[in-house]
Structures are given as structure tokens and as C-alpha cells.
Amino acid sequence: MTAFHGIRPGSVLAAAAITLLASGTGQAADWRGWNIHPPGYPNTIALEQFAKDVTDKTQGRVKPTVYNNGVLGSQPDAIEQTRNGALDFANFNMGPMGPIVPATNVLSLPFIFSGEAQMHKVMDGPIGQRFSDAMAKEGLVALSWYDSGSRSLYNTKRPVTEPKDVNGMKVRVMNNDLYVDMIAALGGNATPMAFGEVYQSLKTGVIDGAENNYPSFESTNHYEVARFYSVTNHLIIPECVCIAKASWDKLTAGDQEIVRKAAVDSAVVQRKHWAERSMASLEKVKAAGVQVNEVKDISAFQAAMKPVYAKFIKANPDLESLITDIQATK
């Protein structure tokens, strides 16, 4: 037998350790991502593109997998799981984020944005970074911003052309006091309710209406029972691509840059598909006989929101400058 001289076992172990350190984690990170939407939805297409780009460009060091249809839990559950690192990334709507990151409630103020283009400009710039910084303190690294369209009112009773048309209506809203106050300011009765319960509640008369964007109105079949859609565009709420800070902090600087760019690129994909899907959804509900009316004078609705803003600023004086800066962005 020939003796093998010159390399000691300890040296082999040391070399292996150096190799692991040089490569960052030493093994692939299998990331789990939460998504409430079904396959083929604009957000899903974009998230799957994000996952592919990250896997390819990190050469498999980070391998994200998107779990669709909310199979990993409700959004509030998923927010907590992402904050504590049980989930690695997610696409979250900012509406339910307020209890955790109070600054994000500003994004839920009615008519805070003048349109989707202005929302993009705000969120893609320094103001958007202020929201990202606030979220990072709560364990969520927001890297890019998706569209969730303009939300408008729909109901089973009549077209809405002015605030008094909402008077007495029972309207489903997301679980946020701002949305309750918004409907109350129009004379309606806000009913926070799980989204999955809306169709049956509209059908049975438990509620008279709800508010959402064209794709949600169409894809949930709400248009089958709510035959009046009134374009108020009262809420334009962005969504984030968020990474768990615990997962983010484990990445090398190089991989962080890859993940960041993949998230930004995915937002471009999502916004394109969102615009296309919105138009297709609008045409579908019109073809099905839904009466869609543009509210010609939105100023009366905006004026009705003054008490909502006053109450919010009184409770959150530190956020007034954020509101002013958003409204000043053209």
C-alpha cells in the first residue's frame, strides 16, 4: 500500500470550511412564497417570473417557490409568518398592513392618489422608500410595488353617481377602520367581511354592495349578482413584493442585488399584465350586461372625505407630511 503524504485531515476540513464561507451559506436556500391569487393572474405571472430570475441568476443559491391561492394561510397569517421568517417572500396588499406598519395606512386614505400613474411615480421614488424603511423595522423588506388597480363601488340596487346614492347601502369593506369611515362618510353602512363571503352575501341580500377593481369583480363572479359598477376610483392601493428580513439578511450583498432587481423587473411584468387584464375584465362584465357608469364629478366624493382625513391626521400627526408629499407629487 502506498502511503498518501502531504495533506493532513485537518487541512482538508479547513479548506472545506473556507470554501463554505466563501460561497456564503454553503447550501441552496429554498424559499417559500405566499400568493393569494390563482395561476394565470397578473400577480402570479410576475411572482413566478421573479422566482425564475432569482433561481437562474443566483445559479440556484436561492430557489424561490410560489404557493398560489392562499394555500399557506390568510394574508394576516402570512404577514406574521413572513415577519418571523417562517415564509421567505410574499406579495401583500397594503390595506391590511396598517395594524403592523401604521405609516402604510396613508395608502388607504380615499383619493390619496390622483391615478395609477401617479401612484407608480410615488411608490417607485423616495416616498416609496419611506414606506419600505418603515416596513423593514417590522421584519419586511419591500423591494418593489405591484398594481392592484383602482377600486370602485358596485352594488345590487342602482348606479352611484353622487354620494347620496350610497345612503343606507350595506357595503362590504376590508377590515380597516379607514374603509369603515369612508363608507360612513358617504352615508352607507360599512360591513367588514372576508372576501370569500361576498358573493353569497350579495346574492342573499346580507350586503347591498362592495368595492373592488375590475379583475376582482369579474374573476369572483360578483358581477353575476351585482349588476351596477360605478367608477369612483376611490382607492388605489399598491402591493409589495416583500422579503422576510431574516431571509434577506442571510444573503450576500451580490445575491441581495440579484433579488432586488428581480423584484423590480417583476413589477414591470405585473403592471403590464394588470393593465391588460383590467381591460379584458371590463369588457367581459359589460358583455354580461353589467351597467358600468363613470362618475363624472368626483369632487363631491372627495369633499365627503374631509372628516376622514381630519380624524386620521388628528390620530397620526406625524404622518401629515407624508400625505402632503404624496398629494404634491404630479
N, C-alpha and C positions, 0 to 999 in steps of 0.2 A: 504494500500500500504506500502510495506517495503522500507524504505529509503536505498539507496546504499551509504555507507560511506567509507572513507579511500582513495579514488582515486579522485583527482580533475581533471577537464577537461584539465587544463594547463599541468598537469603531463602527461596525455595521449599524448598530442601534442608533448611535449618534448621527450617522449620515441620514438614516431614515427620518429621525426627528427633525433634522434641518430641512429635509425635503418637504415634510408636512407643514412646517412653519412657513416655508417659502410659498407654498401653494395656498395659504390662507387657512381653510378649515380641514383640509386633508380628505374630505369626502363631499359628495354632492349633497346640496341642501334641497330636499323635496318639499316644495312649498304647496300649501293648500290654500285655495282662494274661494271666497264666498261670492255668489252672484244670485240675485233673486229672480233674474229673468230666464226665459226659456231659450233653447238653442235657436239660432237664426235671428234673434233680437239684436238691434244695433249694438247694445252694450256687450252682449255675449260675443258677437263677432270681434269687437275691439279687444275684449279681455283675452280671447283666445289668440289673437294676434300678438298681444303683449306677452303671453306665456311662451309662444313660439320664438319670438325675438329674443327674450331673455335666455331661453334654453340654448338657442343657436349661438348667440353672441358671447355667452359665458362658457361655451363649449361644454355644456352640461354641468357646470359647477353649481348652477341654480336651476332647478327644474320645477317651474310652477304648473299646477294643475287647477283648472277652473271647475268648480262644482256648481252646476246651474240649478234653477228652480227652487232656490232657498233650501236645499236638502240638508244644509249644515245648520239650520235654525233660522229664526226670525231675524230681522235687522237689528233690533236691540240686543239680542243674544250674540249676534255675530260681531257687533261693535265691541262688546265686552271680551269676547274670545280673541279678537284681534289686538285689543289693548293689552291683554295678558299673555299674548304670544301663542295661544292655542291655535289660532289661524294666522297665516302669514301675510295675506293680502285680501283686498275686497274692493268692490265698487259700492260706495254708500251714497245715498241721498242725504243732503244736508238737513232736511226737515226734522228728522228725529235726533239730530246730533246736539241740539241746543242744551239739553239737561247735562251733558258732559262737557261741552265746549260752549259756554254762553255766548261768545262772540259770534258763533255761527247762526244765532237767532236773527241777526241782522239780515241774513239772506232769506229769511222767511217773512220779512215785512212786506205787506202788499204793495205792489208797484214800486219796489225799491229799484228795479231795473226798468229802463225805458224800452228795452227789447233784447232779443237774444244776442245780437251783435255787440251791444254794449256790455252785456254780461260776460261775453268772451274776453273783451278788452280788459275789463276789471279783474277777472279771475286769473288771466294769463300774465298780469303785471304785478307791480309792487303791492297792491291791495290784496290780491290773492295770496301773496306770500305772507301777509299779516295773518290771514286765516290759517295758512299752513303752520306758521310758527306757534299759534295758539293750540292747534291740534297736536303738534309734536310734544307739547308739555303733558298731554294726556295719553301718550303712547301710540299716536297715529301719525305716520309720515305721509302727508298728502303730496303726491308728485305731479298730478295733472287733474284736469277738470272736464267732465263729460256734460253733455246736454241732457236735460230731462224735459225739454220743451217748455212751452207756455201753458200754464194751467188756466182753464176756463170753466164756467158753470154749465152743468147740464141737469135736466130735470124731466119729470113726467107730466108737468102741468101746463107750462106756457113759455114762450120766448121771454128772455130777460133783456130789456132794452134800457132800463133805468133802475136805480136802487130799490124803488118801491115795489118792483116786480118780485123781489126776493122776500118781501114782507110775509112772515108767517110760514115760510117754507122750512121743512126739516132737511138740513143739508149735511151729508156726511163729510167730515174733515179728518185729516191726520191728527194724531194725538199730540197737539201742541197748543198751548193757550193762545198763541197769536192767531191761529186759524179760527179758534172759537170766537175770539174778539172780532175778527174780520167779518164773520158771518153775522154776529150780533149787531155790528155797526150798520149792516145793511137791512136790519130788521128781521133776519132769519133766526132759526133755532139750530145751532150747530150740534152735530151728533158725532163725536169721535167714535170710530168703529174700525175694526180690522178690515183690510181691503178685500179679503176673500168673502166677506159677508155682504158686500154692497149689492151684488146682482139680485140676490134673493130679497134683500130689504127694499130695493126699488120695486121689485115685482109685487111684493105683498103690501106695499104702502107704509112700511115701517119708517122709511125716509122718502122724501119727495125728489131729492136730487143729490148730486155730489159735484166734485170739481177735479178735473184732471186734464191731461193732454190728449191729443188725437190718438196716438198709438195705444195708450192705455184704455181709452174709451172704446176703441174698436176691438182690441185683442181680447178684452174681457167679456165682450158681447153686451156691455152695458147699453149700447145703442139699440138693442132689441126691445128694451123696456123704457129707456129714457129717450124720448123722441125729439127733444129740444136741446140744442147745443148752442150756447151764446158765448161768443168770443170776447171775453173780458181781458184775457192775458194778465190776470191779477197777480199771479205768482210765476216767477222764472227762477227756479231753484237749481243751482248746479249740483253735480255729483262728483265725488272724488274717486281717484284710484289711490287707495291708501295702503301703505305697507306697515305691518307691525313694527314698532320701533325696535323690539327685541330682535326681530329678524334682520332689519336694516343694519343694526349695529354690528352684526356678525359678518357683514360683507366687507371685502376690501374696498378701498377707495375706487379702484378701477371698476369693480362689479357694481358698486353703487351708481356710477355714472352710466353704465350699461342699462341698469334697471330704470334709472330716471329717464333716459332717452326713450326707452321702450314705452314707458308710461305716456310721455308727451306725444310720441308718434301714434299711440293707440287712440288718443283723444282726437287727433285729426281724422282717423278712420271712423270713430264713433259719431262725430259730428256730421260727417258726410252721409253715413248710413241713416242717422237720425232724421236729417232733412228729407231724405228720400222716403223713409218710412212714414213720416208725418204727412206728406202729400198723398201717399198711397192710402193711408188710413182715412184721411179726409174724403177722398174720392169714394172710398168704399161705403162710408156711412151716409154720404149724400145719395149714392145709388140705392141704398136701402131705404130711402125715404125720410131720413132724419132732417129736420128743419134746422139748418145752421144759419145763424144771423150774426153779423158783425155789429158790435156795439159802436155806433158812430161817434158818440160823445162820451169819452171815458172820464171826463173831468168830474162829473157828479160822483162817480165811484171813488175817485181819488180824494175828493173833498170829504167823503164819508169816513175815510181812514184817518183823518187828523186826530181824533181821540185815541186811536190805536197807537199812533206814533207818540203822542204826548204821554200816554201811560207807559210805553216801553222806555222812552228816554228818562222819565222820572225814576223808573226802577233801575235803569242802566246808564247813568250819566256818563260813564267812561266810554260808552260806545257811540255817543253822539257824533264825534269827529269822524268815525268810520262811516256812518250814514251820510254825513255831509260830503265826504270824499267820493263815495260811490255816486251820489247824485250829481256831483260836479264833473264826473268823467263823461266825456262826449265821444 
